Amino acid sequence: MQAIVETLFDTVYLISVITIGILMIRQSKGNRQFTMFGIMAVLLGSGDAFHLIPRATALCTTGLENFTVQLGLGKWITSVTMTIFYVVLYHIWRERYQVKGHKITTAAIYALAGLRIVLCMMPQNNWLATDAPLSWGIYRNIPFALMGLIIIVLFYKSAKEKNDKSFRWMWLTIVLSFAFYIPVVLWADVIPMIGMLMIPKTCAYVWTVVIGYKAMKKEIA
C-alpha cells in the first residue's frame, strides 16, 4: 500500500510542478519575475526527481535497502537544487517588489547558499552509505534554515506593506515546508513514520508554485 500511495503521489507532484513551470516559462511573455518562477518550479521538480524516482522504484521492487547508493545520490543532488531554489526565490522577491540595494541581504543569501553547498559536498555526509551521520545532516541544514528564515521575513513584510494579495501567503508556504522538513532531518532515522511529513512538505512547495502561477494568470493578460 505504501508503495502505491507514495508512487502515485510523487508522480502527480513531479508532473504537476514541472508542467506548471514549463507553462509559466512559455506564458510569461518576457515578464522576468514569472519566467524566473517557471524556472524555479522546473528546478524544484527535476531536482526532486533524482530522489523520488529511485525511491518509487525501490518501493515497487526490492526495497529501499537495495537502493542505498541511488537514494543517497538523489538526496545529495536534491540538497543542492533546493539551495538554488531559494536563491531564485530571493530574486523573485527582488523583482516582484522592485527592490534596489539590499546588498547585505543579497550577500547573506549567497554566502549561506555557498556554505550550504560546500557542506553538502563534504565526504563526512556519507550520502551513499546507510549510516549517514545525523550531525552532518544538522550542519548542512543550518545555513539552509537561515536562508529560509530570511526569505520568510522578506515576503511577509513586502506582501503586507504592498498589500499584495496574490503573494500574501507566500511566507506561510515556506514556514510550513521547513516545519515539516526539520523533524524529518532530526528524527526520521529513529522514528521512520516521521518521514511521512515529507508529503505535507511537498504540498507546501506545490502551494508555492501555484501561488506564482495564479498570480501570472491574473497579472498577465
Solvent accessible surface area in square Angstrom, and as a share of the most:
residue,aa,sasa,rsa
1,M,176,0.78
2,Q,91,0.41
3,A,23,0.18
4,I,106,0.54
5,V,73,0.42
6,E,17,0.08
7,T,35,0.20
8,L,112,0.56
9,F,55,0.23
10,D,14,0.07
11,T,61,0.36
12,V,96,0.55
13,Y,7,0.03
14,L,18,0.09
15,I,109,0.55
16,S,37,0.24
17,V,0,0.00
18,I,48,0.25
19,T,62,0.36
20,I,30,0.15
21,G,0,0.00
22,I,83,0.42
23,L,58,0.29
24,M,0,0.00
25,I,69,0.35
26,R,188,0.69
27,Q,64,0.28
28,S,2,0.01
29,K,150,0.63
30,G,71,0.68
31,N,56,0.29
32,R,145,0.53
33,Q,15,0.07
34,F,1,0.00
35,T,37,0.22
36,M,25,0.11
37,F,0,0.00
38,G,0,0.00
39,I,85,0.43
40,M,0,0.00
41,A,0,0.00
42,V,41,0.24
43,L,37,0.19
44,L,1,0.01
45,G,0,0.00
46,S,44,0.28
47,G,1,0.01
48,D,14,0.07
49,A,18,0.14
50,F,104,0.43
51,H,28,0.12
52,L,26,0.13
53,I,100,0.51
54,P,24,0.15
55,R,57,0.21
56,A,16,0.13
57,T,56,0.32
58,A,0,0.00
59,L,35,0.18
60,C,76,0.46
61,T,85,0.49
62,T,87,0.51
63,G,18,0.18
64,L,60,0.30
65,E,127,0.57
66,N,89,0.46
67,F,33,0.14
68,T,31,0.18
69,V,82,0.47
70,Q,82,0.36
71,L,18,0.09
72,G,5,0.05
73,L,82,0.41
74,G,2,0.02
75,K,101,0.43
76,W,68,0.24
77,I,48,0.24
78,T,22,0.13
79,S,13,0.08
80,V,26,0.15
81,T,19,0.11
82,M,14,0.06
83,T,0,0.00
84,I,70,0.36
85,F,1,0.00
86,Y,0,0.00
87,V,19,0.11
88,V,27,0.16
89,L,0,0.00
90,Y,0,0.00
91,H,50,0.23
92,I,0,0.00
93,W,8,0.03
94,R,46,0.17
95,E,49,0.22
96,R,40,0.15
97,Y,23,0.09
98,Q,116,0.51
99,V,24,0.14
100,K,159,0.67
101,G,40,0.39
102,H,93,0.41
103,K,168,0.71
104,I,152,0.77
105,T,28,0.16
106,T,32,0.19
107,A,60,0.47
108,A,33,0.26
109,I,0,0.00
110,Y,109,0.42
111,A,65,0.51
112,L,28,0.14
113,A,7,0.05
114,G,33,0.32
115,L,88,0.44
116,R,4,0.01
117,I,50,0.25
118,V,86,0.49
119,L,30,0.15
120,C,0,0.00
121,M,96,0.43
122,M,68,0.30
123,P,106,0.67
124,Q,83,0.37
125,N,1,0.01
126,N,63,0.32
127,W,24,0.08
128,L,80,0.40
129,A,43,0.33
130,T,120,0.70
131,D,101,0.52
132,A,45,0.35
133,P,43,0.27
134,L,88,0.44
135,S,48,0.31
136,W,44,0.16
137,G,4,0.04
138,I,63,0.32
139,Y,101,0.38
140,R,35,0.13
141,N,17,0.09
142,I,91,0.46
143,P,3,0.02
144,F,6,0.03
145,A,36,0.28
146,L,79,0.39
147,M,0,0.00
148,G,0,0.00
149,L,100,0.50
150,I,44,0.23
151,I,0,0.00
152,I,25,0.13
153,V,68,0.39
154,L,22,0.11
155,F,0,0.00
156,Y,94,0.36
157,K,106,0.45
158,S,13,0.08
159,A,5,0.04
160,K,143,0.61
161,E,127,0.57
162,K,125,0.53
163,N,110,0.56
164,D,18,0.09
165,K,126,0.53
166,S,31,0.20
167,F,0,0.00
168,R,122,0.45
169,W,113,0.40
170,M,0,0.00
171,W,60,0.21
172,L,46,0.23
173,T,1,0.00
174,I,3,0.02
175,V,50,0.29
176,L,56,0.28
177,S,2,0.01
178,F,17,0.07
179,A,54,0.42
180,F,55,0.23
181,Y,42,0.16
182,I,77,0.39
183,P,27,0.17
184,V,24,0.14
185,V,31,0.18
186,L,53,0.26
187,W,124,0.43
188,A,22,0.17
189,D,129,0.67
190,V,118,0.68
191,I,90,0.46
192,P,107,0.67
193,M,143,0.64
194,I,32,0.16
195,G,24,0.23
196,M,80,0.36
197,L,54,0.27
198,M,63,0.28
199,I,46,0.23
200,P,42,0.26
201,K,22,0.09
202,T,15,0.09
203,C,64,0.38
204,A,5,0.04
205,Y,13,0.05
206,V,40,0.23
207,W,88,0.31
208,T,3,0.02
209,V,0,0.00
210,V,47,0.27
211,I,13,0.07
212,G,0,0.00
213,Y,51,0.19
214,K,132,0.56
215,A,1,0.01
216,M,2,0.01
217,K,109,0.46
218,K,148,0.63
219,E,83,0.37
220,I,31,0.16
221,A,126,0.97
